[in-house]
Amino acid sequence: MESITFSADPESFGKIKTRVEGRKMKLYIKLNQQETEGWNNIKQAFTDGNMSDDQLARIFLFRGIQGMNDDLNARINSMTDEEREAALAEFNEETATEETATEETATEETATEETATDGTTK
């Protein structure tokens, strides 16, 4: 049996667009001819043609996320206590900055809505 591969340069792989709407994220991937053939070969090998593209893509996506999560946990577990503390402090600082920015944006949006509703600024 021949080996089945799906190789692509991550820098030029397809054209990927994402759109996030609330809790929904849509991924659009435009593959070139070689990538499409590779996808079809992988799909046939994994599913014998008995699975939709959506189902297979979902499996690959979540297995990829799990693999990345496992890698991250391994990196964290290999850190010294000092490195962990520094990373946690940086994370907490970034989170606080993001929360402040989100609150400021929400306040600005509320003020804009109030002005638009009655034509006056409150």
Kinemage of the C-alpha trace (Angstrom):
@kinemage 1
@onewidth
@group {chain A} dominant
@subgroup {mainchain}
@vectorlist {calphas} color= white
{ca met a 1} P 0.000 0.000 0.000
{ca glu a 2} L 1.246 3.465 -0.858
{ca ser a 3} L 1.618 5.969 1.924
{ca ile a 4} L -0.929 8.723 1.888
{ca thr a 5} L 0.281 12.176 2.646
{ca phe a 6} L -1.216 15.593 2.774
{ca ser a 7} L 1.571 18.081 2.646
{ca ala a 8} L 1.139 21.785 2.419
{ca asp a 9} L 3.240 24.786 3.181
{ca pro a 10} L 1.593 26.418 6.222
{ca glu a 11} L 2.512 29.847 4.878
{ca ser a 12} L 0.702 29.371 1.574
{ca phe a 13} L -1.836 26.645 2.399
{ca gly a 14} L -5.133 27.475 0.780
{ca lys a 15} L -6.819 30.750 1.397
{ca ile a 16} L -8.314 30.736 4.867
{ca lys a 17} L -10.902 33.217 6.046
{ca thr a 18} L -12.544 33.254 9.437
{ca arg a 19} L -15.682 35.015 10.501
{ca val a 20} L -16.760 35.190 14.127
{ca glu a 21} L -20.343 36.046 14.963
{ca gly a 22} L -21.036 35.793 18.677
{ca arg a 23} L -20.467 32.177 19.645
{ca lys a 24} L -20.181 31.019 16.028
{ca met a 25} L -17.004 30.837 13.993
{ca lys a 26} L -16.996 30.042 10.305
{ca leu a 27} L -13.867 28.855 8.555
{ca tyr a 28} L -13.579 29.106 4.810
{ca ile a 29} L -10.672 27.309 3.167
{ca lys a 30} L -10.026 27.509 -0.546
{ca leu a 31} L -7.704 24.698 -1.631
{ca asn a 32} L -5.670 24.514 -4.814
{ca gln a 33} L -5.896 21.410 -7.009
{ca gln a 34} L -3.029 19.567 -5.290
{ca glu a 35} L -4.429 20.325 -1.812
{ca thr a 36} L -7.890 19.179 -2.893
{ca glu a 37} L -6.488 15.885 -4.161
{ca gly a 38} L -4.606 15.433 -0.877
{ca trp a 39} L -7.773 16.160 1.125
{ca asn a 40} L -9.756 13.646 -0.911
{ca asn a 41} L -7.037 10.993 -0.451
{ca ile a 42} L -6.950 11.538 3.307
{ca lys a 43} L -10.738 11.501 3.495
{ca gln a 44} L -10.890 8.206 1.601
{ca ala a 45} L -8.142 6.653 3.754
{ca phe a 46} L -9.667 7.712 7.078
{ca thr a 47} L -13.330 7.235 6.334
{ca asp a 48} L -13.570 4.967 3.293
{ca gly a 49} L -15.769 7.728 1.898
{ca asn a 50} L -18.351 7.301 4.681
{ca met a 51} L -17.980 10.708 6.305
{ca ser a 52} L -18.797 14.196 5.166
{ca asp a 53} L -16.122 16.843 4.685
{ca asp a 54} L -17.691 18.756 7.589
{ca gln a 55} L -17.405 15.819 9.984
{ca leu a 56} L -13.814 15.067 9.010
{ca ala a 57} L -12.779 18.722 9.227
{ca arg a 58} L -14.374 18.946 12.680
{ca ile a 59} L -12.416 15.885 13.845
{ca phe a 60} L -9.139 17.292 12.481
{ca leu a 61} L -9.822 20.697 14.028
{ca phe a 62} L -10.522 19.352 17.500
{ca arg a 63} L -7.699 16.814 17.391
{ca gly a 64} L -5.391 19.645 16.368
{ca ile a 65} L -6.627 21.821 19.216
{ca gln a 66} L -6.163 18.927 21.648
{ca gly a 67} L -2.633 18.320 20.336
{ca met a 68} L -1.745 21.983 20.755
{ca asn a 69} L -3.249 21.940 24.252
{ca asp a 70} L -1.165 18.872 25.134
{ca asp a 71} L 1.980 20.628 23.843
{ca leu a 72} L 1.198 23.735 25.885
{ca asn a 73} L 0.618 21.699 29.034
{ca ala a 74} L 3.911 19.856 28.481
{ca arg a 75} L 5.718 23.194 28.131
{ca ile a 76} L 4.081 24.501 31.305
{ca asn a 77} L 4.971 21.325 33.204
{ca ser a 78} L 8.609 21.649 32.132
{ca met a 79} L 8.871 25.257 33.379
{ca thr a 80} L 10.629 26.137 36.584
{ca asp a 81} L 8.560 27.723 39.361
{ca glu a 82} L 10.067 31.117 38.526
{ca glu a 83} L 9.157 30.795 34.840
{ca arg a 84} L 5.591 29.786 35.742
{ca glu a 85} L 5.209 32.763 38.075
{ca ala a 86} L 6.530 35.159 35.420
{ca ala a 87} L 4.191 33.708 32.762
{ca leu a 88} L 1.216 33.900 35.122
{ca ala a 89} L 2.020 37.509 36.023
{ca glu a 90} L 2.238 38.424 32.323
{ca phe a 91} L -1.061 36.657 31.618
{ca asn a 92} L -2.795 38.446 34.509
{ca glu a 93} L -1.464 41.801 33.284
{ca glu a 94} L -2.699 41.156 29.722
{ca thr a 95} L -6.093 39.998 30.989
{ca ala a 96} L -6.501 43.111 33.141
{ca thr a 97} L -5.610 45.332 30.158
{ca glu a 98} L -8.120 43.524 27.920
{ca glu a 99} L -10.877 43.788 30.542
{ca thr a 100} L -10.273 47.524 30.921
{ca ala a 101} L -10.405 48.025 27.155
{ca thr a 102} L -13.625 45.980 26.910
{ca glu a 103} L -15.256 48.032 29.681
{ca glu a 104} L -14.230 51.308 28.014
{ca thr a 105} L -15.625 50.137 24.666
{ca ala a 106} L -18.918 49.112 26.276
{ca thr a 107} L -19.196 52.505 27.987
{ca glu a 108} L -18.526 54.328 24.699
{ca glu a 109} L -21.091 52.189 22.847
{ca thr a 110} L -23.731 52.889 25.511
{ca ala a 111} L -23.086 56.629 25.284
{ca thr a 112} L -23.330 56.497 21.483
{ca glu a 113} L -26.609 54.575 21.651
{ca glu a 114} L -28.063 57.062 24.118
{ca thr a 115} L -27.088 59.992 21.890
{ca ala a 116} L -28.555 58.310 18.821
{ca thr a 117} L -31.837 57.569 20.616
{ca asp a 118} L -32.796 61.054 21.713
{ca gly a 119} L -30.323 63.297 19.943
{ca thr a 120} L -28.844 64.593 23.178
{ca thr a 121} L -25.830 63.512 25.127
{ca lys a 122} L -26.505 62.249 28.646
